[in-house]
């Protein structure tokens, strides 16, 4: 791997001055809704914690089987392996090549950082640039890889949500307070949207305006690969949590749990809290049946440790081993300079 560039040489995509976008009512409304969602989650978590005894949470943690923890670690590994496929598929789409070790490291570390810390532009994208620029990918290629990988992720999220709503319409009815037929209809509608997108990209080469340039969207075959990778990744992530849940929660069934997992993750993303922390847990505590809130919270805490914190710690070690001790000082300096050029306070 070639010597990696300093972040003082961030690409023109980030450093060049651009016209400051106008902040309209939609942006203000989005910020207000995110704040309201975060406050509601904080209230829900606060009410739940007020009724819990932390000694019972510790007891519930100790009662989680070693076999369940082993299964959770296994599914976490499969999920991050599928995430690596995101980058390989994206590189193939743009006709770029990179060493397999660099692709694996870029995918693993960037996702571990963005999942745990949130703010993917400042965390995951910065790590991706630091690694891929060292193997001769230019700034635009790295940006497009990041975009296509994100598209793969959202296809997987949409896929599991529609599968859960269709196959577990009845079990989800008492949770979302919708008739089973309404759940089935929503799932079928979402499936139709995915199919329509596949038909749209299959008819001709489709382009999308991204970072002031046009990029080619993946065709039908590549989209099907993306969907398969996304389903594998999100399914394994949900399976990680499912393995840690008490039997009473597992009785809900995996498809229903996967749909709840996706919905909770979506709320976490909308709230803009780092890693969705608090919002994700509040949604799961409100939706998933369990013998006790302490048992469910214990499973959620262990899930966050296994799926988020362990990969994050491993990513820190990998970056440090590759000479990335000054990565974040360079990254923050570069992005703050770019923000100043855009007129940010």
Secondary structure, DSSP 8 states (H G I E B T S, - for coil): ------GGG--HHHHS--------HHHHHHHHHHHHHHHHHHHHHHHHHHT--HHHHHHHHHHS-HHHHHHHHHHHHHHHHHHHHHHHHHHHHHT----HHHHHHHHHHHHHHHHHH--TTTTHHHHHHHHHGGGT--HHHHHHHHHHHHHHHHHHHHHHHHHHHHHTHHHHHHHHTS-HHHHHHHHHHHHHHHHHHHHHHHHS--EEEETTEEEE---HHHHHHHHHHHHHHHHHHHHHHHHHS-HHHHTT-HHHHHHHHHHHHHHHHHHT-GGGTTHHHHHHHHHS--S-HHHHHHHHHHHHIIIIIHHHHHHHHHHHHTT-TTHHHHHHHHHHHHHHHTT--
